[in-house]
């Protein structure tokens, strides 16, 4: 969940007792702007929060990665997704998906 200037994550600590722990991360003004128009996709195995662009399709499709330890963002752009713009949709994003299991 994104508040105005912070990222709040609820972490399940004890499933048997339904015990949750709240973790808050204060974002810089630039970080607040970056997460405002993105949707939460998940987390990587290295603990980075993955965000996908939210809104109307454009020529640029990218994923943003927020490193919880360093408080930094990086953005990865994808090419070759022009057909999604014509369909007025944005691509669905799945973490840890592999088309060919030989790569695993």
C-alpha positions in Angstrom: 0.0 0.0 0.0 1.3 3.5 -0.9 0.6 6.4 1.3 1.5 9.9 0.3 5.2 9.7 1.3 5.7 6.2 2.5 5.5 2.6 1.4 3.7 0.4 3.9 4.1 -3.4 3.8 2.2 -5.8 6.1 4.3 -9.0 6.7 2.8 -12.2 8.0 5.0 -13.3 10.9 3.0 -16.2 12.3 0.4 -17.8 10.1 -0.9 -20.0 12.8 -1.7 -17.1 15.1 -2.5 -14.6 12.3 0.2 -12.2 13.6 1.1 -9.4 11.2 3.9 -6.9 11.4 3.8 -3.4 9.8 6.9 -2.2 8.0 7.0 1.5 6.8 9.5 2.9 4.4 9.7 6.7 4.0 10.0 7.7 0.3 11.9 10.7 -1.1 9.7 13.2 -3.0 10.9 11.6 -6.3 10.1 8.2 -4.9 6.6 9.4 -4.0 6.1 10.6 -7.6 7.4 7.3 -9.0 5.0 5.1 -7.0 1.9 7.3 -7.4 1.2 6.1 -11.0 2.3 2.5 -10.5 0.7 -0.7 -9.2 2.3 -3.2 -6.9 3.3 -6.4 -8.6 5.2 -8.2 -5.9 8.7 -8.7 -4.6 11.8 -10.3 -6.0 13.8 -13.0 -4.3 16.3 -10.3 -3.4 13.7 -8.2 -1.6 13.0 -5.5 -4.1 9.4 -4.2 -4.5 8.3 -4.5 -8.2 6.0 -1.8 -9.6 4.3 -1.7 -13.0 3.1 1.4 -14.8 -0.6 2.2 -14.3 -2.8 4.0 -16.7 -3.1 4.5 -20.4 -0.8 2.5 -22.8 2.2 4.4 -24.2 5.2 3.7 -26.3 7.2 3.0 -23.2 6.6 0.0 -20.9 8.8 -0.4 -17.9 9.0 -2.0 -14.4 10.3 -0.1 -11.4 12.2 -1.8 -8.7 12.5 -0.3 -5.2 15.3 -1.6 -3.0 14.1 -1.6 0.6 17.6 -1.6 2.1 19.1 1.2 0.1 15.9 3.2 -0.6 16.8 3.4 -4.3 14.7 2.9 -7.5 15.7 1.5 -10.8 13.6 1.3 -13.9 13.9 -1.4 -16.6 12.4 -0.5 -20.1 11.0 -3.2 -22.5 10.9 -2.9 -26.2 8.7 -4.7 -28.8 5.4 -4.3 -27.0 3.9 -1.9 -29.6 0.8 -4.1 -30.2 -0.4 -3.4 -26.6 -0.7 0.3 -27.4 -3.0 -0.5 -30.4 -5.2 -2.7 -28.1 -5.5 0.0 -25.5 -4.3 -2.3 -22.8 -1.2 -2.6 -20.6 0.7 -5.9 -20.4 0.1 -8.1 -17.3 3.2 -8.6 -15.3 4.1 -11.9 -13.5 7.2 -12.4 -11.4 9.3 -15.5 -11.7 7.6 -16.7 -14.9 9.7 -18.6 -17.4 8.5 -19.6 -20.8 11.0 -22.4 -21.2 11.8 -24.4 -18.1 15.3 -25.3 -19.5 16.3 -21.8 -18.4 15.5 -22.6 -14.8 
